[in-house]
Amino acid sequence: MYIEGVQASNDEDAEREADRFAASMLIPAEDWASFVQQGNFTTAAITRFAQRINVAPGIVVGRLEHDRHIRQGQFHSLKVKLAWSASSAA
């Protein structure tokens, strides 16, 4: 993945930069740092934080998993599974 104006030395660097870009677009860095510092990773806290920054709770759960603040599958009920049909790709 490539982002205009970003130079990366290889595909791995480009992927990391794309991940950072996506993360900061979905969850503002300052808000994220404050939330993580509090360390209150409960269903209610995740839901309140998600509502405050106007994203789905599953986005917050995914970021917590990615950053290894929680284990994979924890708070799975806050994620929404989307199904794509073959006809929707056209």
Buried (B, 14 or more C-beta within 10 A) or exposed (E): EEEEEEEBEEEEEBEEBBEEEEBEEBBEEEEBEEBBEEEEBEEEBBBBBBEEBEBBBBBBBBBBBEEEBBEEEEBEEBBEEEEEEEEEEE
